[in-house]
């Protein structure tokens, strides 16, 4: 094996262990989880953490960037491999729910500022999911009032961390994906049980950015307008 490729794979494995450990630590302890709390998780140590990050904020930024890039890769793979848009959508959502670290929005959303890297990753993820949603709608399989941001937020709801072993948690996530995904299907208006319109306005990707990023600091009195 090429040494460079071997080092890249080892770095990817370390990232996966770090992301899984950090996600669990933040889920259990909230934002007060420290770098030491992350390093105490199985298969992770201070060396692994400090090779990638120097503080909790840097660790969390690295986590969400890596998580977004992985979701993008998952969406692109589903789009390339599936024979139709519906299977691409279901395949993407299924893989996203069983692949760590997931979206991470519940754990670290609203805690960190936006960066150029995060914005670039957001654009790539948006485009990748949009391809799947647009294809499924053009083929008549996905209801027209579902947007790509809906898909991402639905994943957040479905991938809640459960106090059980990882294989069982994955089984339950996929079970409930089966239960809710039928609501995404488009049904002709003449069918016996036509689809009801979704309640409320659809989210958009700017709203997702708002959920992700820390609010800008309030201007101090006396600052120039």
Legacy VTK file of the C-alpha trace (Angstrom):
# vtk DataFile Version 3.0
C-alpha trace
ASCII
DATASET POLYDATA
POINTS 225 float
0.000 0.000 0.000
1.182 3.519 -0.759
2.421 5.105 2.516
0.442 8.268 1.841
-2.757 6.272 1.295
-2.095 4.280 4.450
-1.649 7.440 6.493
-4.852 8.872 5.031
-6.814 5.760 5.982
-5.370 5.822 9.489
-6.344 9.497 9.793
-9.870 8.621 8.642
-10.099 5.850 11.257
-8.890 8.244 13.943
-11.455 10.798 12.807
-14.219 8.196 13.012
-13.210 7.211 16.557
-12.898 10.840 17.619
-16.246 11.809 16.129
-18.055 8.893 17.734
-16.478 9.628 21.116
-17.203 13.356 20.924
-20.783 12.824 19.832
-21.400 10.476 22.763
-19.711 12.824 25.227
-21.725 15.838 24.079
-24.947 13.802 24.074
-24.368 12.641 27.650
-22.920 15.814 29.170
-24.079 18.600 26.883
-21.852 21.460 25.837
-20.042 21.309 29.189
-18.287 18.107 28.022
-14.533 18.730 27.981
-11.732 17.474 25.777
-10.809 15.129 28.652
-14.348 13.699 28.622
-13.947 12.959 24.911
-10.502 11.423 25.363
-11.768 9.027 28.043
-14.022 7.213 25.582
-12.949 3.746 24.333
-10.380 3.714 21.488
-9.633 7.407 21.995
-6.892 9.110 23.991
-5.520 12.567 24.552
-2.982 11.972 21.800
-5.728 11.285 19.234
-7.655 14.356 20.345
-4.697 16.729 20.408
-3.408 15.615 17.037
-6.633 16.974 15.566
-7.615 19.777 17.941
-6.260 21.960 20.732
-9.517 22.812 22.550
-13.174 21.807 22.761
-14.313 24.465 20.298
-11.766 23.378 17.716
-12.745 19.747 18.284
-16.418 20.580 17.753
-15.681 22.582 14.591
-13.649 19.683 13.245
-16.493 17.311 14.130
-19.187 19.195 12.324
-17.047 19.786 9.240
-16.184 16.094 9.004
-19.797 15.091 9.655
-21.096 17.368 6.899
-18.520 16.077 4.434
-19.492 12.494 5.238
-23.169 13.245 4.720
-22.290 14.801 1.365
-20.341 11.692 0.336
-23.271 9.519 1.451
-25.747 11.562 -0.603
-23.563 11.467 -3.706
-23.034 7.716 -3.412
-26.777 7.107 -3.032
-27.509 9.276 -6.079
-24.915 7.448 -8.172
-25.919 3.924 -7.180
-29.719 3.997 -6.985
-31.815 3.182 -10.072
-34.386 5.869 -9.270
-34.878 8.944 -7.123
-36.985 7.306 -4.428
-34.416 4.597 -3.790
-31.689 7.251 -3.795
-33.573 9.210 -1.135
-34.303 6.179 1.011
-30.763 4.890 0.555
-29.266 8.212 1.603
-31.444 8.474 4.692
-30.819 4.855 5.689
-27.049 5.165 5.391
-27.038 8.493 7.205
-28.893 6.969 10.151
-26.505 4.044 10.622
-23.267 5.905 9.938
-21.552 7.844 12.705
-21.392 10.663 13.539
-24.641 11.837 11.973
-25.669 15.477 11.792
-24.549 16.565 15.301
-26.979 19.505 15.225
-28.637 18.596 18.576
-25.253 18.315 20.302
-23.353 21.378 19.093
-25.764 23.488 17.051
-25.792 27.166 17.979
-22.486 26.958 19.848
-19.946 27.822 17.169
-19.476 30.597 14.623
-19.698 29.976 10.907
-16.439 29.682 8.982
-15.515 29.608 5.314
-14.873 25.850 5.553
-18.276 25.238 7.136
-20.011 27.399 4.521
-18.292 25.518 1.688
-19.319 22.197 3.273
-22.900 23.445 3.657
-23.092 24.370 -0.024
-21.765 20.951 -1.077
-24.208 19.127 1.208
-27.116 21.266 0.014
-26.305 20.540 -3.626
-25.884 16.799 -3.038
-29.217 16.387 -1.223
-30.975 18.709 -3.672
-30.012 16.393 -6.546
-31.762 13.477 -4.820
-34.875 15.437 -3.847
-35.244 16.983 -7.301
-34.875 13.601 -9.001
-37.448 11.922 -6.742
-39.926 14.752 -7.350
-39.407 14.809 -11.119
-40.103 11.072 -11.178
-43.339 11.613 -9.246
-42.290 9.619 -6.171
-41.696 12.405 -3.632
-44.369 14.865 -2.603
-43.843 18.319 -4.057
-43.927 20.230 -0.762
-40.857 18.457 0.674
-37.570 20.355 0.376
-34.010 19.188 0.893
-33.763 20.988 4.250
-36.765 18.923 5.422
-34.748 15.776 4.747
-31.825 16.962 6.885
-34.035 17.983 9.804
-35.964 14.723 9.589
-32.660 12.883 9.990
-31.986 14.922 13.133
-35.282 13.737 14.624
-34.674 10.117 13.662
-31.086 9.754 14.827
-31.572 10.508 18.508
-29.045 8.735 20.701
-30.679 5.919 22.649
-29.397 4.237 25.843
-28.818 0.887 24.192
-26.102 -0.943 22.295
-25.146 0.500 18.914
-26.591 -2.331 16.751
-29.976 -2.049 18.472
-29.957 1.734 18.146
-29.373 1.393 14.398
-32.201 -1.145 14.123
-34.620 1.213 15.865
-33.616 4.178 13.716
-34.259 2.199 10.543
-37.546 0.885 11.933
-38.820 4.411 12.503
-37.489 5.539 9.153
-39.728 2.869 7.626
-42.632 4.197 9.692
-42.267 7.855 8.670
-40.848 7.703 5.163
-44.205 6.730 3.713
-45.356 10.243 4.567
-42.840 11.578 2.052
-44.416 9.719 -0.852
-46.492 11.580 -3.373
-50.037 10.242 -3.719
-52.333 11.193 -6.586
-55.257 13.385 -5.425
-57.848 10.810 -6.543
-56.543 8.080 -4.215
-58.619 6.926 -1.294
-56.326 8.575 1.273
-54.783 11.608 -0.434
-51.779 13.162 1.236
-52.536 16.091 3.535
-50.534 19.273 3.069
-47.665 19.607 5.513
-48.275 22.021 8.392
-46.321 25.254 8.423
-43.740 26.681 6.027
-40.840 24.561 4.861
-37.389 25.215 6.310
-34.654 26.454 4.029
-30.893 26.187 4.150
-30.496 29.657 5.618
-32.620 28.515 8.540
-30.355 25.482 8.930
-27.363 27.814 9.038
-29.087 29.827 11.757
-29.664 26.673 13.799
-26.044 25.630 13.381
-24.154 28.823 14.074
-23.748 30.783 17.264
-25.673 34.059 17.301
-23.487 37.107 16.636
-22.643 39.106 19.764
-24.969 41.919 20.719
-23.530 45.375 19.915
-22.349 47.177 23.023
-23.846 50.525 23.901
-21.745 53.298 22.409
-20.519 51.172 19.481
-20.778 52.822 16.101
-23.936 51.913 14.203
LINES 1 226
225 0 1 2 3 4 5 6 7 8 9 10 11 12 13 14 15 16 17 18 19 20 21 22 23 24 25 26 27 28 29 30 31 32 33 34 35 36 37 38 39 40 41 42 43 44 45 46 47 48 49 50 51 52 53 54 55 56 57 58 59 60 61 62 63 64 65 66 67 68 69 70 71 72 73 74 75 76 77 78 79 80 81 82 83 84 85 86 87 88 89 90 91 92 93 94 95 96 97 98 99 100 101 102 103 104 105 106 107 108 109 110 111 112 113 114 115 116 117 118 119 120 121 122 123 124 125 126 127 128 129 130 131 132 133 134 135 136 137 138 139 140 141 142 143 144 145 146 147 148 149 150 151 152 153 154 155 156 157 158 159 160 161 162 163 164 165 166 167 168 169 170 171 172 173 174 175 176 177 178 179 180 181 182 183 184 185 186 187 188 189 190 191 192 193 194 195 196 197 198 199 200 201 202 203 204 205 206 207 208 209 210 211 212 213 214 215 216 217 218 219 220 221 222 223 224
